[in-house]
Amino acid sequence: MSDNKFLPILSQNLLEILGDEEYYDVTIEVGNDPYVQIFRSHMVILNYRSPYLRRILSTNKKKNDGTLTHIKLPNISPEIFQIILKYIYGGKLSLEEFDASYIVKIMVAANELSLQELIPHSQSFLIDNQANWIEQNFVLMYQTSFESDSFLELQKFCTEIISKQPENFFNSLDFTSISEKTL
């Protein structure tokens, strides 16, 4: 008997906990005005699944007076955070469901939340399945790849594109928008 046959049930149960309206102890305010959404969550799950949220929660310990812990994440859109939160709880994320621009946003949010296993997964998926999109949005992807040392696979891919087709890069309409540091 395989031990893994119970994982889908566990994953589903944890996703049901995410929808629990009664026992949450953390509220997370995500996005910027006017696109702000409040998510309800559970400290113990966030603490174990995200090193970034663990650091925030450790400095913002729950008081015994019953008040909730409140976290603000203005750099992540509510749509992307909902995808990430389902991943945090259920341990599943099918990137095939999303277009490339969403996958990039998921990768950037995963980096912010220190979800290290999602970063190489997202990069590999983009490179293997969305290479044409990367080339069509090259300047954006090139700049994004240099936002973090965690995006090394994407940096390498972009650098290879430049070395094979430098004229496409230098003649791009967006070329002048690339920061000096990135160049």
Salt bridges, closest charged atoms under 4 A:
GLU21 OE1 - ARG40 NH1 2.07
GLU29 OE1 - HIS70 NE2 3.01
